[in-house]
Amino acid sequence: MRILITNDDGINAPGLAILEAIAKTVAGPDGEVWTVAPAFEQSGVGHCISYTHPTMIAKMGERRFAAEGSPADCVLAGLYDVMADAKPNLVLSGVNRGNNSAENTLYSGTIGAAMEAALQSIPALALSQYYGPDNAGLENPFEAAAAFGADVVQKIMARHRDDGDAYKLFYNVNFPPVPAAAVKGIKVVAQGRRSNTNFSVQADTSPTGRRFLWVRGGDQRAEAAENTDANVNLDGYISVTPMRADLTAHDMIASLKDLE
């Protein structure tokens, strides 16, 4: 198996090293793991692509490249440049430092990379490690992802199906904010929404008198609906959420037919 890995925390992020180990296990002794990751952190860029300017790419080592672009740019670079002669069988994105559950999913560059792979008809998973008081202080805060990541990827891919001409499936996996020994198992659940949790901005003034705005996240331990990703993560479970890039509100189509 040939696997392309990327992330949104940057090529030197510790989560990428965890993902590389996961990918090597999944690829097997005869497989290949290729890395194309952002040269600098690209958190929060979503599915952005560098459509209006070129992306510089540099070889950092054997099968290892850094691109001055978004995670989705890195997937495109991997498919059409770095691995153009033999495209990957699988794209893995992460392991993100922090959760991409609930509303975070919509902002995540980690998710954006997996979505781009799915749009290119390549199976893809986004992997993220929830942070909290039970794991943030560990020697390896990614302990849960490191212990269970390869097994989760293999189990998902054993059940993955091709959607034909429809939008392809990709998967959002979040590891709970607990040590590996405290992980309770896997739950396949829908994307949730944390109550009253939103991004906002905080104003500040620089020493030179210029005004700046800092984006701030909301409470990552706020309650979400039962049997949704953030809810089961906080209960100690790994969440697996199958996704597609179709944003249609299908439940509203019939009620809007009178517009025709």
VENDA-V25800 format. One record per residue. N is the residue number from 1. RES is the residue in one small letter. SS is DSSP state (H for helix, E for strand, - for the rest). OMEGA is omega in whole degrees, -180 to 180 (NA if undefined). Layout:
BEGIN
n-><N/N>
res-><RES/RES>
ss-><SS/SS>
omega-><OMEGA/OMEGA>
END
This chain:
BEGIN
n-><1/2/3/4/5/6/7/8/9/10/11/12/13/14/15/16/17/18/19/20/21/22/23/24/25/26/27/28/29/30/31/32/33/34/35/36/37/38/39/40/41/42/43/44/45/46/47/48/49/50/51/52/53/54/55/56/57/58/59/60/61/62/63/64/65/66/67/68/69/70/71/72/73/74/75/76/77/78/79/80/81/82/83/84/85/86/87/88/89/90/91/92/93/94/95/96/97/98/99/100/101/102/103/104/105/106/107/108/109/110/111/112/113/114/115/116/117/118/119/120/121/122/123/124/125/126/127/128/129/130/131/132/133/134/135/136/137/138/139/140/141/142/143/144/145/146/147/148/149/150/151/152/153/154/155/156/157/158/159/160/161/162/163/164/165/166/167/168/169/170/171/172/173/174/175/176/177/178/179/180/181/182/183/184/185/186/187/188/189/190/191/192/193/194/195/196/197/198/199/200/201/202/203/204/205/206/207/208/209/210/211/212/213/214/215/216/217/218/219/220/221/222/223/224/225/226/227/228/229/230/231/232/233/234/235/236/237/238/239/240/241/242/243/244/245/246/247/248/249/250/251/252/253/254/255/256/257/258/259/260>
res-><m/r/i/l/i/t/n/d/d/g/i/n/a/p/g/l/a/i/l/e/a/i/a/k/t/v/a/g/p/d/g/e/v/w/t/v/a/p/a/f/e/q/s/g/v/g/h/c/i/s/y/t/h/p/t/m/i/a/k/m/g/e/r/r/f/a/a/e/g/s/p/a/d/c/v/l/a/g/l/y/d/v/m/a/d/a/k/p/n/l/v/l/s/g/v/n/r/g/n/n/s/a/e/n/t/l/y/s/g/t/i/g/a/a/m/e/a/a/l/q/s/i/p/a/l/a/l/s/q/y/y/g/p/d/n/a/g/l/e/n/p/f/e/a/a/a/a/f/g/a/d/v/v/q/k/i/m/a/r/h/r/d/d/g/d/a/y/k/l/f/y/n/v/n/f/p/p/v/p/a/a/a/v/k/g/i/k/v/v/a/q/g/r/r/s/n/t/n/f/s/v/q/a/d/t/s/p/t/g/r/r/f/l/w/v/r/g/g/d/q/r/a/e/a/a/e/n/t/d/a/n/v/n/l/d/g/y/i/s/v/t/p/m/r/a/d/l/t/a/h/d/m/i/a/s/l/k/d/l/e>
ss-><-/E/E/E/E/E/-/-/-/-/-/-/-/H/H/H/H/H/H/H/H/H/H/H/H/H/H/-/-/-/-/E/E/E/E/E/E/E/-/-/-/-/-/-/-/-/-/-/-/-/-/-/-/-/-/-/E/E/E/E/E/-/-/E/E/E/E/-/-/-/H/H/H/H/H/H/H/H/H/H/H/H/-/-/-/-/-/-/-/E/E/E/E/E/E/E/E/-/-/-/-/H/H/H/H/H/-/-/H/H/H/H/H/H/H/H/H/H/H/-/-/-/E/E/E/E/E/E/E/-/-/-/-/-/-/-/-/-/-/-/-/-/H/H/H/H/H/H/H/H/H/H/H/H/H/H/H/H/H/-/-/-/-/-/-/-/-/-/-/E/E/E/E/E/E/-/-/-/-/H/H/H/-/-/E/E/E/E/-/E/-/-/-/-/-/-/-/-/-/E/E/E/E/E/E/-/-/-/-/-/E/E/E/E/E/E/-/-/-/-/-/-/-/-/-/-/-/E/H/H/H/H/H/H/-/-/E/E/E/E/E/E/E/-/-/-/-/-/-/H/H/H/-/H/H/H/H/H/H/->
omega-><176/-176/172/176/178/177/172/179/178/-171/-180/-177/-180/179/179/176/176/-180/179/178/176/-177/180/176/-179/-178/-179/-174/-180/-178/179/174/179/179/166/-174/180/177/180/-177/-179/180/175/-178/178/-177/-179/169/-177/-172/-172/176/-176/179/176/179/-177/177/-177/-177/180/179/-177/-175/174/-180/176/-177/-177/174/177/174/-179/177/178/178/179/-175/-171/177/-174/-177/-174/-177/179/-173/-178/173/-173/173/175/-178/-180/-18/-174/175/-175/-174/168/174/172/-175/178/-179/-172/-179/-164/171/175/177/-179/178/179/178/179/177/180/177/177/177/175/176/-174/174/171/-178/-178/179/176/175/177/-176/-178/-180/-175/-178/179/175/174/-180/179/-174/-179/179/-179/-176/-171/-172/-177/-179/180/179/-178/179/179/-176/176/-179/-178/178/177/-178/179/-177/-180/172/-174/176/162/-169/177/-178/178/179/-172/-177/-178/172/-177/-177/-178/179/-174/-177/-177/172/175/-169/177/171/-179/174/178/-176/175/178/-179/168/179/176/176/-178/176/180/-179/177/179/177/180/-177/179/176/176/176/-180/177/179/-178/-177/177/177/-177/172/-178/179/179/168/-169/-178/-180/-178/176/-179/176/175/-178/169/177/173/-180/175/-175/170/-179/178/-178/-178/171/-173/-178/-177/-173/-178/-176/179/-177/-179/175/-174/NA>
END
